Amino acid sequence: MNTLFALVMTVFLTSGETQDVVTGIYNSEPECKAAAIEQKVAGECFPVEKFIRPVNEEIPAGLTGENHENKMCLPPLQ
């Protein structure tokens, strides 16, 4: 299986915080870098696995501990 690459740019918020934003997913690193140049984005290309498989296997906030791949803890509709 080929590694996909994400074009990621860092956005600086008016509050002073930063947030990384994925602007696209590409089939190869050269394709990702070419897209960054074409879009005139000051971003970096990272393997997608870094985004979908956390290194420390933590469960993101909002997901349950059991079968967390398929369940989200959402507030009830009112």
C-alpha positions as a LaTeX table, in Angstrom:
\begin{tabular}{lrrr}
\hline
Residue & $x$ (\AA) & $y$ (\AA) & $z$ (\AA) \\
\hline
Met1 & 0.00 & 0.00 & 0.00 \\
Asn2 & 1.33 & 3.44 & $-0.93$ \\
Thr3 & 1.69 & 6.14 & 1.68 \\
Leu4 & $-0.61$ & 9.12 & 1.20 \\
Phe5 & 0.64 & 12.61 & 2.05 \\
Ala6 & $-1.29$ & 15.49 & 3.61 \\
Leu7 & $-0.54$ & 19.11 & 2.79 \\
Val8 & $-0.68$ & 20.88 & 6.16 \\
Met9 & $-0.50$ & 24.60 & 6.79 \\
Thr10 & $-0.37$ & 26.32 & 10.15 \\
Val11 & $-2.99$ & 29.01 & 10.73 \\
Phe12 & $-2.34$ & 31.71 & 13.32 \\
Leu13 & $-5.55$ & 32.78 & 15.08 \\
Thr14 & $-6.19$ & 36.30 & 16.35 \\
Ser15 & $-6.13$ & 34.86 & 19.88 \\
Gly16 & $-2.47$ & 34.00 & 19.37 \\
Glu17 & $-3.12$ & 30.26 & 19.12 \\
Thr18 & $-2.06$ & 28.16 & 16.16 \\
Gln19 & $-3.95$ & 25.41 & 14.40 \\
Asp20 & $-2.72$ & 22.97 & 11.77 \\
Val21 & $-5.12$ & 22.62 & 8.83 \\
Val22 & $-5.01$ & 19.84 & 6.24 \\
Thr23 & $-5.63$ & 21.45 & 2.85 \\
Gly24 & $-5.40$ & 18.28 & 0.77 \\
Ile25 & $-4.42$ & 14.62 & 0.55 \\
Tyr26 & $-2.10$ & 13.44 & $-2.24$ \\
Asn27 & $-0.84$ & 10.11 & $-3.59$ \\
Ser28 & 2.86 & 10.96 & $-3.20$ \\
Glu29 & 5.15 & 13.45 & $-1.50$ \\
Pro30 & 6.26 & 15.05 & $-4.80$ \\
Glu31 & 2.60 & 15.51 & $-5.79$ \\
Cys32 & 1.91 & 17.11 & $-2.40$ \\
Lys33 & 4.88 & 19.47 & $-2.71$ \\
Ala34 & 3.83 & 20.41 & $-6.26$ \\
Ala35 & 0.33 & 21.24 & $-4.97$ \\
Ala36 & 1.81 & 23.48 & $-2.27$ \\
Ile37 & 3.76 & 25.41 & $-4.92$ \\
Glu38 & 0.76 & 25.59 & $-7.27$ \\
Gln39 & $-1.55$ & 26.82 & $-4.49$ \\
Lys40 & 1.15 & 29.15 & $-3.13$ \\
Val41 & 0.68 & 27.62 & 0.32 \\
Ala42 & 3.46 & 27.82 & 2.90 \\
Gly43 & 2.72 & 24.32 & 4.15 \\
Glu44 & 4.47 & 21.02 & 4.71 \\
Cys45 & 3.76 & 17.50 & 3.51 \\
Phe46 & 3.38 & 14.76 & 6.11 \\
Pro47 & 2.47 & 11.06 & 5.81 \\
Val48 & $-1.26$ & 10.66 & 6.50 \\
Glu49 & $-0.57$ & 7.88 & 9.02 \\
Lys50 & 0.67 & 10.53 & 11.46 \\
Phe51 & $-2.83$ & 11.99 & 11.51 \\
Ile52 & $-4.94$ & 8.85 & 11.68 \\
Arg53 & $-2.77$ & 6.76 & 14.04 \\
Pro54 & $-1.71$ & 8.71 & 17.10 \\
Val55 & 1.75 & 7.70 & 18.31 \\
Asn56 & 0.67 & 7.15 & 21.91 \\
Glu57 & $-2.68$ & 5.49 & 21.05 \\
Glu58 & $-4.67$ & 8.07 & 23.06 \\
Ile59 & $-8.39$ & 8.25 & 22.40 \\
Pro60 & $-9.42$ & 11.74 & 21.20 \\
Ala61 & $-11.89$ & 13.72 & 23.31 \\
Gly62 & $-15.47$ & 12.97 & 22.32 \\
Leu63 & $-14.90$ & 9.28 & 21.62 \\
Thr64 & $-15.81$ & 6.46 & 23.96 \\
Gly65 & $-13.25$ & 4.00 & 25.29 \\
Glu66 & $-15.10$ & 0.96 & 23.97 \\
Asn67 & $-15.07$ & 0.46 & 20.22 \\
His68 & $-13.98$ & 4.08 & 19.80 \\
Glu69 & $-13.54$ & 3.69 & 16.04 \\
Asn70 & $-17.29$ & 3.77 & 15.45 \\
Lys71 & $-18.84$ & 5.65 & 18.38 \\
Met72 & $-18.96$ & 9.34 & 19.10 \\
Cys73 & $-20.31$ & 10.93 & 22.28 \\
Leu74 & $-22.64$ & 13.57 & 20.94 \\
Pro75 & $-25.03$ & 15.68 & 23.00 \\
Pro76 & $-28.73$ & 14.79 & 22.57 \\
Leu77 & $-30.73$ & 16.84 & 20.08 \\
Gln78 & $-33.15$ & 19.31 & 21.65 \\
\hline
\end{tabular}
